[in-house]
Amino acid sequence: MSAKATDLARIQEMFDLITETQGQIERLGITEERFKRPATDADRLFSEAITNRVLRVTEEAGSLSDEALAHYEFERRAIKGVRNRLAHAYGDVDTDIVWDVVQGDFPKLLEGCQAYCDDLGLELESARR
């Protein structure tokens, strides 16, 4: 269940998690190969952290109101599906799905977050570095 109480708080949390994850992947040079087949303890830790971030983003997105989901083209069924697969994988996570979410869906989610705030006349800024 989401820890945030409003759509705006959920949007901000999603934005922060996504931008922090994208920045760390770039700065740390995490490649698809390193993510999917971690060879070191550090790579295993990065892989688990990225997977956890995807879970957290899907929890926030899945808790958005029906109005926000529909207007900003967040797909509840797909979001909930990924969330449920991660939450109930019990150590058997499909890394292909997680990597696809990070590379393909995170940018789309950021666009939705930005559009939501643009419509409210607000500006998102990442609180994390």
Backbone as a ProteinNet text record, in pm:
[ID]
protein_1_A
[PRIMARY]
MSAKATDLARIQEMFDLITETQGQIERLGITEERFKRPATDADRLFSEAITNRVLRVTEEAGSLSDEALAHYEFERRAIKGVRNRLAHAYGDVDTDIVWDVVQGDFPKLLEGCQAYCDDLGLELESARR
[TERTIARY]
83.3	0	87.9	40.9	115.1	128.5	242.7	265.8	219.4	186.7	148.5	-3.2	-50.6	-193.8	-264	-190.2	-253.5	-186.9	-258.8	-199.1	-70.6	-71.9	47.5	165.7	143.3	251.4	300.8	210.2	249.5	330.1	284.4	355.2	496.2	508.9	640.7	730.8	676.3	754.9	800.1	709.7	745.3	856.5	840.2	939.9	1076.2	1077.1	1203.2	1268.8	1190.5	1245.1	1299.3	1224.3	1265.3	1390.6	1391.3	1507.3	1631.5	1615.3	1729.5	1784	1694.9	1737	1807.1	1748	1809.2	1947.6	1960.2	2089.2	2193.9	2154.9	2250	2291.5	2198.5	2233.1	2337.5	2316.4	2411.3	2545.6	2542.4	2667.9	2749.1	2681.7	2750.8	2780.6	2733.3	2760.6	2693.2	2573.4	2500.5	2444.6	2491.1	2445.6	2340.6	2275	2178	2244.9	2363.2	2437.7	2467	2516.2	2546.7	2421.1	2309.4	2184.4	2131	2127.3	2065.2	2153.7	2284.7	2377.2	2488.3	2451.5	2551.4	2663.4	2785.9	2902.7	2969.1	2935.1	2997.7	2889.8	2932.6	2838.1	2777.9	2860.2	2810.9	2704.9	2728.8	2629.9	2500.3	2510.8	2390.3	2312.1	2383.7	2319.5	2249.8	2317.1	2256.2	2130.7	2138.4	2025.5	1905.4	1931.8	1823.6	1765.8	1851.7	1804.7	1717.3	1758	1679.9	1545.3	1544.6	1419.8	1328.4	1385.3	1306.7	1247.4	1324.2	1272.4	1155.5	1166.3	1055.5	931.3	948.9	836.7	774.5	856.4	805.3	732.6	786.2	720.3	584.9	581	453.5	352.1	397.3	304.7	243.9	325.7	275	182.6	226.1	145.5	13.6	16.9	-104.1	-203	-158.8	-246.1	-299.4	-262.3	-315.8	-466.7	-533.7	-678.2	-711.1	-833.3	-877.3	-865.9	-895.8	-889.1	-746.6	-650.2	-510.6	-461	-496.3	-454	-505.2	-631.5	-692.5	-639.1	-631.8	-593.7	-447.4	-362	-218.8	-165.5	-256.4	-224.1	-134.7	-154.6	-92.3	-184.5	-129.9	-210.8	-215	-327.1	-338.6	-313.3	-371.5	-357.9	-211.2	-139.8	1.5	83.9	55.1	128.1	106	-18.6	-50.3	8.8	9.2	66.2	214.1	288.3	431.6	451.2	374.9	385.8	361.7	256.7	224.3	330.2	384.2	490.1	613.8	647.2	764.4	737.5	621.1	589.3	577.7	539.5	516.1	616.9	726	825.8	909.5	922.6	997.1	1134.9	1211	1347.3	1361.4	1251.4	1256	1203.7	1269.2	1227.1	1272.1	1184.5	1217.9	1291.9	1423.2	1504.3	1478	1430.3	1395.9	1283.5	1182.5	1069.6	1115.6	1195	1240.5	1322.7	1415.7	1499.3	1412.9	1314.3	1224	1145.2	1102.6	1030.4	1121.8	1243.7	1337.6	1370	1393.8	1434.7	1316.6	1203.8	1091.8	979.3	944.5	828	862.2	979.7	1015.6	1008.4	1062.2	1050.5	903.9	817.3	675.5	609.3	644.7	589.8	634.7	760.4	808.2	729.2	698.4	617.2	481.1	419.5	290.7	300.4	406.7	428	442	520	541.7	412.4	336	208.9	112.2	107.6	20.9	56.3	185.2	228.1	214.4	238.1	218.4	74	-19.9	-161.1	-196.8	-123.9	-148	-64.1	22.4	110.2	222	260.6	366.8	488.7	602.4	725	784.8	818.2	882.4	1032.2	1091.1	1235.3	1276.5	1377.3	1421.8	1482.7	1432.4	1481.9	1605.3	1633.5	1745.6	1853.4	1971.4	2084	2163.4
-117.7	0	124.2	227.5	352	422.5	481.2	558.5	702.8	743.1	880.8	895.6	1015.5	1036.2	1102.6	1167.4	1240.5	1204.4	1231.8	1209.5	1289.6	1414.5	1497.6	1437.8	1390.3	1329.1	1201.4	1124.2	1002.1	1036.9	1137.9	1183.2	1228.8	1307.9	1356.1	1239.5	1142.3	1026.1	946.5	924.3	853.7	927.7	1058.8	1141.1	1128	1138.6	1129.5	992.6	886.6	751.3	726.2	768.2	743.8	824.2	952.9	1034.7	991.5	953.3	905.5	775.4	685.9	557.6	578.6	658.6	684.2	747	842.9	907.8	812	727.6	632.1	527.1	480.3	383.9	444.9	569.6	636.8	660.9	718.9	751.2	626.3	518.2	396.3	301.7	339.3	257.5	120.9	117.4	-9.7	-40.1	-146.8	-189.1	-299.1	-329.8	-438.5	-568.5	-593.4	-714.5	-717.8	-607.8	-602.8	-618.8	-563.4	-574.4	-717.5	-776.1	-908.5	-1023.5	-1005.5	-1111.9	-1053.4	-1011.8	-948.9	-1046	-999.8	-1085.3	-1054	-940.9	-901	-873.2	-865.1	-829.2	-691.2	-598.4	-463.8	-467.5	-543.6	-553.3	-618.5	-719.9	-782.7	-682.3	-600.9	-498.1	-395.3	-351.6	-256.4	-316.5	-441.1	-507.1	-514.6	-550.8	-557.5	-419.3	-318.4	-182.7	-130.9	-156	-112.5	-183.3	-311.3	-386.6	-331.1	-297.1	-239	-104.1	-24.6	104.4	85.5	-13	-40.5	-80	-163	-200.6	-77.8	9.6	129.7	221.7	238.1	321.8	262.2	130.8	68.4	75.1	71.6	86.6	226.1	327.9	465.6	486.3	442.5	461.4	386.4	267.4	187.9	245.1	337.3	400.3	536	578.5	705	692.5	804.8	805.9	762.4	714.6	676.2	793.9	911.8	1033	1059.6	1051.8	1075.7	966.2	843.6	732.4	749.5	783	794.8	915.2	1027.9	1151.7	1152.3	1089.8	1095.8	965.7	879.6	757.5	661.2	656.7	553.2	431.6	318.2	198.1	115.3	127.4	60.5	-90	-153.8	-299.5	-340.5	-271.6	-303.6	-272.1	-159.1	-118.6	-220.1	-255.2	-351.9	-488.9	-526.3	-654.9	-664.3	-559.1	-558	-556.9	-474.5	-465.9	-602.7	-670.3	-800	-905.1	-901.9	-998.1	-975.8	-848.4	-819.6	-850.5	-813	-831.4	-978.1	-1062	-1202.7	-1296.7	-1241.3	-1323.8	-1405.3	-1356.3	-1428.1	-1473.3	-1378.6	-1408.1	-1457.2	-1472	-1521.9	-1413.4	-1299.5	-1183.9	-1199.4	-1165.3	-1166.9	-1037.7	-1046.3	-926.1	-862.6	-940.1	-882.2	-780.3	-815	-724.7	-599.4	-616.8	-500.9	-407.3	-461.4	-377	-305.1	-375.5	-313.4	-198.9	-215.2	-108.3	13.6	-10.5	100.4	172.4	97.8	158.5	212.5	144.7	184.1	256	208.8	265.4	383.7	384.1	497.8	630.1	640	767.3	807.5	711.1	740.5	786.2	722.4	763.8	905.1	937.3	1074.3	1176.2	1141.8	1232.1	1255	1149.1	1161.9	1245.9	1226.3	1306.7	1454.2	1480.9	1619.1	1681.8	1608.2	1659.7	1690.9	1605.2	1625.9	1758.5	1779.7	1901.8	2024.3	2009.3	2121.1	2169.9	2075.8	2113.1	2184.9	2156.8	2222.8	2349.7	2377.3	2493.5	2474.7	2349.9	2319.4	2268.3	2277.8	2227.9	2118.5	2007.7	1898.7	1921.1	1898.7	1903	1784	1714.5	1597.5	1641	1580.7	1611.9	1530.6	1428.3	1337.8	1357.4	1325.3	1336.7	1211
0	0	0	-65.4	-77	57.4	78.1	199.7	182.9	62.6	34.2	36.5	72.8	92.4	-25.5	-114.5	-224.5	-356.1	-464.2	-596.1	-611.4	-567.2	-581.7	-505	-384.8	-307.2	-375.9	-432.3	-504.2	-628.6	-702.1	-822.8	-786.6	-680.7	-639.3	-600.2	-526.6	-486	-608.4	-703.4	-826.1	-898.5	-913.1	-981.3	-913.2	-781	-707.3	-724.8	-709.9	-722.9	-863.4	-963.9	-1102.6	-1137.5	-1105.2	-1141.5	-1064.5	-937.9	-860.9	-920.9	-955.9	-1013.5	-1147.1	-1233.6	-1363.9	-1348.1	-1258.5	-1236	-1182.8	-1088.7	-1032.8	-1134.6	-1215.2	-1319.7	-1412.9	-1449.6	-1539.3	-1471.2	-1351.5	-1282.5	-1247.2	-1211.7	-1170.3	-1286.5	-1404.7	-1522.4	-1517.2	-1461.5	-1454.1	-1593.2	-1650.3	-1782.3	-1765.9	-1875.3	-1873	-1828.1	-1878.3	-1842.2	-1692.6	-1636.8	-1493.6	-1409.5	-1458.7	-1384.6	-1386.7	-1504.1	-1519.1	-1471.9	-1482.8	-1444	-1356.1	-1236.3	-1148.9	-1112.2	-1130.1	-1105.6	-971.7	-912.9	-786.6	-682.7	-558.7	-452.6	-478.3	-524.3	-552.9	-662.7	-766.3	-874.5	-825.6	-738.9	-683.4	-599.7	-524.1	-443.1	-532.1	-638.4	-732.1	-794.2	-835.5	-899.2	-804.3	-679.7	-580.9	-552.4	-545.4	-518.2	-632.4	-754.7	-870	-871	-842.2	-836.6	-728.3	-614	-505.9	-547.1	-620.1	-666.5	-761.9	-851	-943.1	-862.6	-761.9	-676.2	-611	-556.4	-489.9	-587.1	-707.5	-807.9	-845.1	-863.9	-902.4	-788.4	-665	-552.9	-551.8	-573.4	-576.7	-696.2	-813.5	-934.5	-925.1	-868.6	-855.6	-756.5	-673.5	-574.3	-619	-740.3	-791.8	-811.6	-805.7	-827	-969.7	-990	-1124.1	-1219.9	-1171.1	-1253.6	-1302	-1212.6	-1250.2	-1344	-1314.3	-1400	-1542.2	-1555.7	-1688.7	-1764.4	-1698.9	-1765.8	-1809.1	-1730.9	-1760.1	-1817.1	-1860.5	-1933.5	-1855.8	-1724.5	-1644.5	-1655	-1684.4	-1704.2	-1575.4	-1502.9	-1372.9	-1384	-1482.5	-1492.8	-1510.2	-1597.5	-1619.4	-1494.7	-1432.3	-1312.2	-1200.7	-1178.3	-1071.7	-1103.6	-1231	-1269.9	-1236.5	-1270.4	-1239.6	-1088	-1019.4	-873.4	-810.4	-852	-793.2	-823.4	-944	-978.4	-892.8	-867.9	-784.9	-638.3	-590.7	-448.8	-410.3	-505.1	-473.3	-538.7	-590	-658.6	-560.9	-436.9	-334.4	-383.8	-434.9	-477.4	-619.6	-689.9	-827.7	-922.9	-922.4	-1000.7	-1145.5	-1237.7	-1380	-1411.9	-1423.2	-1444.9	-1580.4	-1677.6	-1807.5	-1791.2	-1712.8	-1689.9	-1617.2	-1512.6	-1434.8	-1522.2	-1599.4	-1685.5	-1789.7	-1845.6	-1943.1	-1880.7	-1757	-1687.3	-1671	-1624.6	-1601.5	-1731.9	-1837.6	-1964.6	-2046.4	-2044.1	-2129.9	-2060.2	-1940.2	-1872.1	-1782.3	-1721.3	-1636.5	-1713.4	-1835	-1907.1	-1932.2	-1962.6	-1983.9	-1854.7	-1744.4	-1615.3	-1580.3	-1610	-1585.3	-1666.6	-1790.8	-1874.2	-1810.2	-1759.7	-1692.6	-1566.6	-1489.2	-1368.2	-1404.2	-1508.3	-1551	-1601.1	-1680.1	-1731.8	-1617.2	-1518.1	-1401.6	-1334.7	-1310	-1242.4	-1331.8	-1461	-1553.8	-1547.5	-1544.7	-1539.4	-1410.2	-1303.9	-1175.4	-1159.1	-1257.2	-1247.9	-1146.6	-1123.9	-1027.8	-1102.3	-1036	-1097	-1009.2	-1071.4	-1000.7	-997.4	-881.8	-870	-787.8	-831.9	-758.9	-625.8	-520.8	-386.8	-354	-436.1	-409.4	-515.4	-478.2	-572.6	-571.9
[MASK]
+++++++++++++++++++++++++++++++++++++++++++++++++++++++++++++++++++++++++++++++++++++++++++++++++++++++++++++++++++++++++++++++++

